[in-house]
């Protein structure tokens, strides 16, 4: 299955190759955007979000991820603890993605 790359892939000089998932703040991801190195960034539109999407937040020097959904309330720090119901949901989603071939099955 081919990998489809969306807009945002840049290969020029010494800049990072893919800056789609680096944002200045959580607010820049969820709401109105912000600027990084003078370049305006817009929020990640719901149509570009997916469960598991990981984003580096410059202001906090940490990663966030969409867990259990793609709404703003599902955007949590990677190291934040999940509730039992969130863990169960994540396990069910992972199993489904493995069954459908989107994730590798364990040997």
Rosetta silent file (secondary structure, phi, psi, omega in degrees, C-alpha in Angstrom):
SEQUENCE: XXXXXXXXXXXXXXXXXXXXXXXXXXXXXXXXXXXXXXXXXXXXXXXXXXXXXXXXXXXXXXXXXXXXXXXXXXXXXXXXXXXXXXXXXXXXXXXXXXXXXXXXXXX
SCORE:     score description
SCORE:     0.000 S_00000001
   1 L     0.000  129.638 -178.835    0.000    0.000    0.000 S_00000001
   2 L   -71.878  153.719  175.634    1.515    3.394   -0.961 S_00000001
   3 L   -96.406  124.819 -179.108    2.152    6.084    1.613 S_00000001
   4 L   -98.252  124.266  178.813    0.379    9.331    0.749 S_00000001
   5 L   -96.958  132.787  178.411    2.128   12.502    1.914 S_00000001
   6 L   -85.427 -176.367  176.557    0.010   15.543    2.650 S_00000001
   7 L   -66.419  152.787  176.983    0.885   19.166    2.248 S_00000001
   8 L   114.155   -9.041  178.916    3.620   20.504    4.482 S_00000001
   9 E   -80.834  119.114 -178.643    6.567   18.392    3.357 S_00000001
  10 L  -126.165  133.104  174.507    9.443   20.754    2.679 S_00000001
  11 L  -129.067   96.824 -179.832   12.964   19.873    1.649 S_00000001
  12 L  -147.933  130.499  173.927   15.073   23.014    1.418 S_00000001
  13 L    47.395 -133.184 -175.934   18.475   23.883    2.812 S_00000001
  14 L   -97.437    8.422  178.583   18.987   23.301    6.517 S_00000001
  15 L   -73.030  158.011  176.879   15.294   23.502    7.483 S_00000001
  16 L   -61.826  148.075 -176.240   13.527   20.487    8.930 S_00000001
  17 L   -71.345  -32.866 -175.674   12.115   18.210    6.226 S_00000001
  18 E  -138.324  107.960 -177.271    8.625   17.985    7.696 S_00000001
  19 L  -107.676   18.549 -178.802    7.257   20.749    9.892 S_00000001
  20 L   -64.365  -29.719 -170.953    3.601   19.697    9.875 S_00000001
  21 L  -118.097   32.903  172.966    3.679   18.439   13.447 S_00000001
  22 E  -123.929  118.689 -176.768    5.766   21.068   15.242 S_00000001
  23 E  -130.769  152.568 -176.923    3.722   23.870   16.789 S_00000001
  24 L   -69.315  -32.288 -176.251    4.583   26.728   19.167 S_00000001
  25 L  -154.350  166.256  176.087    1.814   25.984   21.692 S_00000001
  26 H   -60.968  -41.113  178.599   -1.179   23.765   22.401 S_00000001
  27 H   -58.750  -32.213  178.996   -3.415   26.703   21.453 S_00000001
  28 H   -68.357  -29.073  178.966   -1.760   26.813   18.041 S_00000001
  29 H   -78.200  -42.458 -169.604   -2.803   23.207   17.396 S_00000001
  30 H   -93.679  -29.248 -171.796   -6.352   23.474   18.659 S_00000001
  31 L  -119.159  -99.898 -165.477   -7.500   27.021   18.005 S_00000001
  32 L  -101.725   -9.096 -178.483   -6.125   29.945   16.038 S_00000001
  33 L    96.889 -173.125 -177.852   -2.500   29.160   15.255 S_00000001
  34 E  -174.039 -166.310 -178.145    0.670   31.063   16.026 S_00000001
  35 E  -123.308  140.998  172.812    4.125   31.748   14.611 S_00000001
  36 E  -126.401  121.994 -177.644    7.293   29.672   14.560 S_00000001
  37 L    50.346   38.916  177.543   10.443   31.451   13.372 S_00000001
  38 L    79.400    0.577 -179.872    8.196   34.161   11.939 S_00000001
  39 E  -102.002  124.503 -179.799    6.107   31.707    9.893 S_00000001
  40 E   -71.158  137.285  177.530    2.390   31.645   10.726 S_00000001
  41 E  -117.436  138.533  174.256    0.954   28.242   11.487 S_00000001
  42 L   -97.025  163.218  179.824   -2.728   27.413   11.364 S_00000001
  43 L   -64.134  165.409  176.255   -4.354   24.911   13.670 S_00000001
  44 L   -82.167  112.247 -178.694   -4.570   21.264   12.669 S_00000001
  45 L   -63.608  147.137  178.242   -7.941   21.004   10.970 S_00000001
  46 H   -52.640  -31.774 -179.484  -10.153   18.085   12.027 S_00000001
  47 H   -69.130  -17.227  179.379   -9.853   16.651    8.509 S_00000001
  48 H  -103.523   -3.014 -179.308   -6.072   16.239    9.029 S_00000001
  49 L   -87.051  152.287  173.256   -6.281   14.766   12.542 S_00000001
  50 L  -153.223  155.498  179.581   -6.199   11.074   13.338 S_00000001
  51 L   -62.826  127.975 -178.992   -5.997    8.958   16.474 S_00000001
  52 L    99.454  -10.774  178.463   -2.337    8.614   17.399 S_00000001
  53 L   -58.246  124.577 -178.765   -1.207   11.824   15.663 S_00000001
  54 E  -109.024  136.767 -176.649    1.738   13.095   17.692 S_00000001
  55 E  -131.195  132.705  175.649    2.692   16.785   17.782 S_00000001
  56 E   -87.962  128.373  179.699    5.746   18.422   19.347 S_00000001
  57 E  -104.561  112.293 -175.870    4.883   21.579   21.330 S_00000001
  58 L   -59.601  -48.816 -176.530    7.853   23.985   21.394 S_00000001
  59 L   -54.541  -35.062 -177.214    6.580   26.076   24.328 S_00000001
  60 L  -103.745   -8.102 -178.186    6.408   23.013   26.609 S_00000001
  61 L    53.290   47.449  178.909    9.269   21.002   25.053 S_00000001
  62 E  -154.651  163.757  179.170    7.078   17.896   24.971 S_00000001
  63 E   -95.420  148.428  172.469    4.919   15.788   22.692 S_00000001
  64 E  -122.879  160.359 -179.155    1.130   15.583   22.670 S_00000001
  65 E  -145.776  148.505  171.875   -1.039   12.952   20.985 S_00000001
  66 E   -82.855  116.531 -176.200   -4.670   12.498   19.944 S_00000001
  67 L  -122.131  122.334  175.475   -5.863    9.554   22.077 S_00000001
  68 L    77.787    6.198  179.411   -9.307    7.969   21.771 S_00000001
  69 L   165.489 -178.886 -177.232  -10.595   10.577   19.324 S_00000001
  70 L  -122.692   12.458  176.737   -9.693   13.684   17.329 S_00000001
  71 L   -82.288  168.260 -178.411  -11.516   16.443   19.181 S_00000001
  72 H   -55.376  -35.612 -177.270   -9.654   19.048   21.224 S_00000001
  73 H   -71.124  -13.397  178.965  -10.367   17.166   24.461 S_00000001
  74 H   -90.712   -0.769 -177.891   -8.515   14.110   23.091 S_00000001
  75 E   -90.134  102.578 -173.056   -5.241   16.046   22.652 S_00000001
  76 E  -127.222  155.256  175.614   -3.185   15.052   25.700 S_00000001
  77 E   -59.683  143.542 -176.492    0.488   15.067   26.708 S_00000001
  78 L   -59.107  -38.068 -176.033    2.189   11.809   25.738 S_00000001
  79 L   -89.019    2.707  179.002    3.284   11.050   29.304 S_00000001
  80 L   -73.229  140.835 -178.305   -0.081   11.840   30.895 S_00000001
  81 L   -73.751  140.971  178.015   -1.750    8.830   32.480 S_00000001
  82 L   -92.267  149.665  174.149   -4.855    7.454   30.796 S_00000001
  83 L   -72.811  166.437  179.019   -7.988    6.465   32.659 S_00000001
  84 H   -59.857  -42.192 -179.834   -9.007    2.796   32.628 S_00000001
  85 H   -66.126  -36.003  177.025  -11.762    3.466   30.084 S_00000001
  86 H   -67.646  -39.510  177.302   -9.278    5.328   27.843 S_00000001
  87 H   -62.104  -43.587  179.551   -6.814    2.422   28.109 S_00000001
  88 H   -63.860  -42.437  178.192   -9.546   -0.053   27.135 S_00000001
  89 H   -62.043  -45.096  179.715  -10.603    2.109   24.195 S_00000001
  90 H   -62.703  -40.035  177.200   -6.999    2.431   23.033 S_00000001
  91 H   -63.437  -43.013  178.611   -6.527   -1.350   23.287 S_00000001
  92 H   -63.920  -43.503 -179.988   -9.703   -1.977   21.240 S_00000001
  93 H   -64.892  -41.560  178.639   -8.662    0.555   18.583 S_00000001
  94 H   -62.727  -44.735  178.782   -5.158   -0.902   18.389 S_00000001
  95 H   -61.075  -42.122  179.961   -6.536   -4.432   18.010 S_00000001
  96 H   -64.355  -42.979  179.790   -8.899   -3.274   15.258 S_00000001
  97 H   -65.557  -35.917  175.934   -6.112   -1.483   13.384 S_00000001
  98 H   -67.179  -44.731 -179.617   -3.921   -4.590   13.611 S_00000001
  99 H   -60.339  -38.017 -178.205   -6.783   -6.815   12.425 S_00000001
 100 L   -85.003   -0.374  175.793   -7.407   -4.509    9.431 S_00000001
 101 L    86.765    7.659  179.417   -3.687   -4.456    8.533 S_00000001
 102 L   -82.431  -21.532  176.487   -2.985   -0.824    9.414 S_00000001
 103 L  -126.155  147.833  179.187   -0.616   -1.819   12.227 S_00000001
 104 L   -69.233  141.956  174.745    1.794   -4.745   12.262 S_00000001
 105 L   -81.290  152.163  178.298    0.712   -7.791   14.227 S_00000001
 106 L   -77.116  144.175 -177.861    3.038   -9.093   16.841 S_00000001
 107 L   -67.892    0.000    0.000    5.022  -12.213   15.964 S_00000001
